[in-house]
Amino acid sequence: MSDVARCPTSKEQYAVKVEIQPDVRDLAVRLGADVPYALKAVAGQLADDPDLGEPSGLPGILNVTVDGDMFDNCPDLSVGYIREPDRVEIRFLRVAPATEPTTEPAVEAREREQPADPAAAALTVRQVADAWHRITSWLKSHAPDSYAALRPGADSPALAALEAELGIPIPIELRTLWMLTAGDDGAGGGGCLPGNMALLDLDAVAAHHRRRSDAQSHEDVFNADRPEEERITVWRATWIPLVARRPSDGASGLYLDAESGYLGSWSRYNEPPGDVLDTLVTYLEEAADMLEAPALATRDRPGLIDGTLAWRSGITPALESRWRPAAD
């Protein structure tokens, strides 16, 4: 009897390839013994139904919620992924909040979050995510202590609370970064960004913004009696603190201007703020470039002290003998 060709089932015919970012797999292990299994189960579901998720607060990112009660050691999870015609890429994983905020109707909240140009916003989301994945992949392979110091991503309620505290919307590029990593606790006294700067956690962001705004209010009292050309500006309401020289030291750092989209420098010593002329995307991309090709680095040189990333510009004389340049 001759063989008869079997028609593929709908699953076999339409299943798409599902990829999980390495740092997402690593985070899954840290969140609970059964979280990797739950993540694998979600990947299987998405292979059969890539449109399973619902739109998230990030353009181009869909979200699936996992009921942790279905597994022995697994919290409720929020899984974010990018849907393309022939593939799905899981890029976000975090513990889902116990309850969703009810301060505004869901439809109104979604309308408030819609960007003016969804295509441009979706591109920004991918650029930030790609640059950050390059940075964390390097850290995981070369500087495990620095990688371990990164905090998990923030959820939407935490970002909404921070927005309310700041009094301004969080730009999409910063929202994306904080959903990937909501702060750097630092390793060896410094963070993983050039100059050994550390990404501020959300509480520190709110505290620095409040403190700097108070400093500006103090200056405004005197500005009222100063000629316009002599008025002092140490802070603007649209500036969002981003990184600091040290995780526990708020003496100076960089902010993101939510209005212009550019970074600038700040100092608690009321030094004039300076423009960095980088967007968050270009800042992260250059950091990733310098890590992957140290010999071509221009602004700073990455190196290692034991299992910690240490950028050359931030090395003190006491640590110079222990510092080793990163290899290409």
C-alpha positions as CSV (number, residue, x, y, z in Angstrom):
1,M,0.0,0.0,0.0
2,S,1.4,3.4,-1.0
3,D,2.1,6.0,1.6
4,V,-0.5,8.8,1.9
5,A,0.7,12.3,2.6
6,R,-0.7,13.5,5.9
7,C,-2.2,17.0,6.0
8,P,-0.7,19.1,8.6
9,T,-2.9,20.1,11.5
10,S,-3.7,23.8,12.1
11,K,-1.0,23.9,14.8
12,E,1.7,22.5,12.6
13,Q,0.7,24.7,9.7
14,Y,0.5,28.0,11.5
15,A,2.9,27.7,14.5
16,V,5.5,30.4,14.6
17,K,9.0,30.4,16.1
18,V,9.2,31.7,19.7
19,E,12.5,33.1,21.0
20,I,13.2,34.0,24.7
21,Q,15.9,36.5,25.4
22,P,18.7,35.0,27.6
23,D,18.3,37.6,30.4
24,V,14.6,36.7,30.5
25,R,15.5,33.0,31.0
26,D,18.0,34.0,33.7
27,L,15.4,36.2,35.5
28,A,12.9,33.3,35.3
29,V,15.2,31.1,37.3
30,R,15.5,33.8,40.0
31,L,11.8,34.4,40.3
32,G,10.9,30.8,41.3
33,A,11.6,27.1,40.7
34,D,8.6,26.7,38.4
35,V,8.8,30.0,36.6
36,P,11.1,28.6,33.8
37,Y,8.5,25.9,33.2
38,A,5.7,28.5,33.2
39,L,7.6,30.6,30.7
40,K,8.1,27.6,28.5
41,A,4.4,26.9,28.7
42,V,3.6,30.5,27.6
43,A,6.1,30.1,24.7
44,G,4.2,27.0,23.5
45,Q,0.9,28.9,23.7
46,L,2.3,31.8,21.7
47,A,3.7,29.4,19.0
48,D,0.1,28.3,18.4
49,D,-1.6,31.6,19.0
50,P,0.9,34.6,18.6
51,D,-2.0,37.1,19.0
52,L,-2.8,35.7,22.4
53,G,-1.6,38.8,24.3
54,E,-3.2,42.2,24.8
55,P,-1.6,45.6,24.1
56,S,0.7,46.8,26.8
57,G,1.7,50.3,27.7
58,L,4.6,50.0,25.2
59,P,4.0,50.3,21.5
60,G,4.6,47.1,19.6
61,I,4.6,45.0,22.8
62,L,1.9,42.5,23.7
63,N,1.4,41.2,27.2
64,V,0.3,37.8,28.6
65,T,-0.6,37.2,32.2
66,V,0.2,33.9,33.8
67,D,-1.8,32.6,36.8
68,G,0.9,31.4,39.3
69,D,-1.6,29.1,41.0
70,M,-1.3,26.8,38.1
71,F,2.3,26.0,39.2
72,D,3.8,24.9,42.5
73,N,6.4,27.6,42.9
74,C,5.5,30.5,40.7
75,P,4.0,34.0,41.3
76,D,1.6,35.6,38.9
77,L,3.6,36.7,35.9
78,S,3.4,39.4,33.2
79,V,5.1,38.3,30.0
80,G,5.8,40.9,27.3
81,Y,6.6,40.0,23.7
82,I,7.1,41.3,20.2
83,R,4.9,39.8,17.5
84,E,6.3,39.6,14.0
85,P,4.8,37.8,11.0
86,D,7.0,34.7,11.4
87,R,8.3,34.9,14.9
88,V,7.6,35.9,18.5
89,E,10.3,37.3,20.8
90,I,9.7,37.3,24.6
91,R,11.5,40.4,26.0
92,F,9.9,41.2,29.3
93,L,9.2,39.2,32.4
94,R,8.1,40.5,35.8
95,V,5.9,39.6,38.7
96,A,2.4,40.8,38.0
97,P,0.9,43.2,40.6
98,A,-1.7,41.7,42.9
99,T,-4.3,44.3,41.9
100,E,-4.5,46.8,39.1
101,P,-4.9,50.5,40.0
102,T,-8.5,51.8,39.6
103,T,-7.8,55.5,39.8
104,E,-9.0,56.0,36.2
105,P,-11.0,54.0,33.7
106,A,-9.0,51.5,31.6
107,V,-10.0,53.1,28.3
108,E,-9.0,56.5,29.5
109,A,-5.6,55.2,30.7
110,R,-5.0,53.5,27.4
111,E,-5.8,56.7,25.5
112,R,-3.4,58.7,27.7
113,E,-0.6,56.2,27.0
114,Q,-1.0,56.3,23.2
115,P,2.0,58.0,21.5
116,A,1.5,60.6,18.8
117,D,3.4,58.4,16.3
118,P,3.0,54.7,17.2
119,A,5.5,53.5,14.5
120,A,8.2,55.8,15.8
121,A,7.4,54.9,19.4
122,A,7.6,51.1,18.6
123,L,11.0,51.7,17.0
124,T,12.2,53.5,20.1
125,V,11.0,50.6,22.3
126,R,13.0,48.1,20.2
127,Q,16.1,50.3,20.1
128,V,16.2,50.7,23.9
129,A,15.5,47.0,24.4
130,D,18.1,45.9,21.9
131,A,20.8,48.2,23.4
132,W,20.0,47.1,27.0
133,H,20.0,43.4,26.0
134,R,23.5,43.9,24.5
135,I,24.7,45.5,27.7
136,T,23.2,42.9,30.0
137,S,24.4,40.0,27.8
138,W,28.0,41.4,28.1
139,L,27.6,41.8,31.9
140,K,26.3,38.3,32.3
141,S,29.3,36.8,30.4
142,H,32.1,39.0,31.7
143,A,31.0,40.8,34.9
144,P,28.6,38.6,36.8
145,D,28.7,40.7,39.9
146,S,27.6,43.8,38.0
147,Y,24.9,41.8,36.3
148,A,23.6,40.5,39.6
149,A,23.3,44.1,40.9
150,L,20.6,45.0,38.4
151,R,17.1,45.1,39.7
152,P,14.1,43.5,38.0
153,G,11.9,45.6,35.8
154,A,9.1,47.8,37.2
155,D,5.5,47.1,36.5
156,S,2.9,49.5,35.1
157,P,1.4,50.5,38.6
158,A,4.9,51.4,39.9
159,L,5.5,53.6,36.8
160,A,2.1,55.2,37.1
161,A,2.8,56.0,40.8
162,L,6.1,57.6,39.8
163,E,4.4,59.6,37.0
164,A,2.0,61.0,39.6
165,E,5.0,61.9,41.9
166,L,6.9,63.6,39.0
167,G,3.8,65.4,37.7
168,I,4.8,64.6,34.0
169,P,4.5,61.7,31.7
170,I,7.5,59.3,31.5
171,P,8.9,59.3,28.0
172,I,8.5,56.0,26.2
173,E,12.2,55.3,26.0
174,L,12.6,55.7,29.8
175,R,9.5,53.7,30.5
176,T,11.0,50.9,28.3
177,L,14.3,50.9,30.2
178,W,12.6,50.8,33.6
179,M,10.4,48.0,32.6
180,L,13.6,46.0,31.8
181,T,15.6,47.1,34.8
182,A,14.3,49.4,37.5
183,G,17.6,50.4,39.1
184,D,21.2,49.3,39.7
185,D,22.3,48.5,43.2
186,G,25.9,48.7,42.1
187,A,28.8,46.3,42.5
188,G,32.2,47.3,43.8
189,G,30.7,50.7,44.7
190,G,29.7,51.7,41.2
191,G,27.2,51.1,38.5
192,C,27.4,49.5,35.1
193,L,27.1,52.6,32.9
194,P,30.1,54.7,31.6
195,G,31.9,56.5,34.3
196,N,30.6,53.8,36.7
197,M,27.3,55.6,36.9
198,A,24.4,53.6,38.3
199,L,20.8,53.6,37.0
200,L,18.7,55.1,39.8
201,D,15.8,53.1,41.3
202,L,12.4,54.6,41.2
203,D,12.3,55.8,44.8
204,A,15.6,57.6,44.2
205,V,14.3,59.1,41.0
206,A,11.4,60.6,42.9
207,A,13.5,61.8,45.8
208,H,16.1,63.5,43.5
209,H,13.4,65.2,41.5
210,R,11.7,66.5,44.6
211,R,15.0,67.7,46.1
212,R,16.2,69.4,42.9
213,S,12.7,71.0,42.4
214,D,12.9,72.4,46.0
215,A,16.4,73.8,45.2
216,Q,14.9,75.6,42.1
217,S,12.0,76.9,44.2
218,H,14.6,78.4,46.5
219,E,16.4,80.0,43.6
220,D,13.1,81.4,42.2
221,V,12.7,83.5,45.4
222,F,15.9,85.3,44.5
223,N,15.3,85.2,40.7
224,A,12.3,87.4,41.3
225,D,14.7,90.3,42.1
226,R,17.4,89.4,39.6
227,P,17.7,90.7,36.1
228,E,16.6,88.1,33.5
229,E,20.1,87.5,32.3
230,E,21.3,86.8,35.9
231,R,18.5,84.4,36.9
232,I,19.7,80.9,37.9
233,T,18.2,77.6,36.7
234,V,19.3,74.5,38.6
235,W,16.3,72.3,37.7
236,R,13.3,72.2,35.4
237,A,10.1,70.3,36.0
238,T,10.6,68.2,32.8
239,W,14.0,66.9,33.9
240,I,13.9,63.3,35.2
241,P,16.9,62.0,37.1
242,L,18.3,59.0,35.4
243,V,21.7,57.9,36.7
244,A,24.0,59.0,39.6
245,R,27.8,58.7,40.2
246,R,27.1,56.1,42.8
247,P,23.9,54.2,43.8
248,S,24.0,55.7,47.3
249,D,25.4,59.1,46.4
250,G,23.2,61.8,44.8
251,A,26.0,64.4,44.3
252,S,25.8,64.4,40.5
253,G,24.4,62.5,37.6
254,L,22.4,62.7,34.4
255,Y,18.8,63.5,33.7
256,L,16.5,63.0,30.7
257,D,14.7,66.1,29.6
258,A,11.1,64.8,28.9
259,E,10.5,67.8,26.7
260,S,13.5,67.7,24.4
261,G,14.4,64.0,24.7
262,Y,18.1,64.8,25.4
263,L,20.2,64.0,28.4
264,G,21.9,66.6,30.6
265,S,24.1,66.7,33.7
266,W,23.0,67.8,37.2
267,S,24.8,68.5,40.5
268,R,23.6,69.2,44.0
269,Y,26.3,71.8,44.3
270,N,24.2,74.0,42.0
271,E,26.7,73.9,39.2
272,P,25.2,75.0,35.9
273,P,23.5,72.1,34.2
274,G,25.1,70.8,31.0
275,D,23.8,69.3,27.8
276,V,25.1,65.8,27.0
277,L,23.6,65.9,23.5
278,D,22.7,62.3,23.7
279,T,19.3,60.7,23.6
280,L,18.7,57.7,25.9
281,V,18.9,55.5,22.8
282,T,22.3,56.8,21.6
283,Y,23.6,56.8,25.2
284,L,22.7,53.1,25.7
285,E,23.8,52.1,22.2
286,E,27.3,53.7,22.7
287,A,27.7,52.0,26.1
288,A,26.9,48.7,24.4
289,D,29.3,49.4,21.5
290,M,32.1,50.2,24.0
291,L,31.6,47.0,25.9
292,E,31.5,44.9,22.7
293,A,34.5,46.6,21.1
294,P,36.6,48.2,23.8
295,A,39.5,49.0,21.5
296,L,37.2,51.4,19.6
297,A,35.8,53.1,22.7
298,T,36.2,56.8,22.7
299,R,34.5,58.4,25.7
300,D,35.5,55.7,28.2
301,R,37.2,52.4,28.4
302,P,35.5,49.4,30.0
303,G,37.6,47.1,32.3
304,L,37.2,44.6,35.1
305,I,38.1,44.4,38.7
306,D,37.5,40.7,39.6
307,G,33.8,40.1,38.6
308,T,32.8,43.7,38.4
309,L,32.6,46.1,35.4
310,A,34.8,49.1,36.1
311,W,35.0,52.0,33.6
312,R,38.4,53.6,33.4
313,S,37.2,57.2,34.0
314,G,35.7,56.2,37.4
315,I,38.7,54.3,38.8
316,T,40.4,55.8,41.8
317,P,44.2,55.6,42.3
318,A,43.7,53.0,45.0
319,L,42.1,50.6,42.5
320,E,44.3,51.2,39.5
321,S,46.6,48.2,40.2
322,R,43.6,45.8,40.2
323,W,42.0,47.2,37.1
324,R,42.3,45.2,33.8
325,P,41.1,46.5,30.5
326,A,38.3,44.5,28.9
327,A,39.4,42.4,25.9
328,D,37.8,42.7,22.4
